[in-house]
Amino acid sequence: MEKEGSKEIYQNNSVKITVDKEWCKACGICLEFCPQKVLAADEGGKPYPVNLSACTRCGLCELRCPDFAITVEGVEGKKDV
């Protein structure tokens, strides 16, 4: 995990998930909508990936987040499998 200000960046060879901890209000919507159960809540209720390799980059967490606090991107230079 990398940090850039209030953002935590989680990345592997195919996906990059960024969570802005300042914008996140810990509502849990992203956790509920993730079909692969990639995200879990930390002690403050804010999301972090527990199984990054299971992420299919469907973007439901990003789409449903009312605070625009989470983004999902493919890693540049990597092909979809």
ZIJO-V96000 format. One record per backbone hydrogen bond with DSSP energy under -1.0 kcal/mol. CO is the residue of the C=O (numbers start at 1). NH is the residue of the N-H. Records with the same first field share a line. If there is no record, write none. Layout:
CO->NH ; NH
This chain:
2->9
4->7
6->21
7->4
8->19
9->2
10->17
14->75
15->12
16->73
17->10
18->71
19->8 ; 21
20->24
28->32
29->33
30->34
38->50 ; 51
40->48
42->45
46->42
48->40
51->54
52->55
59->63
60->64
61->65
69->20
71->18
73->16
75->78
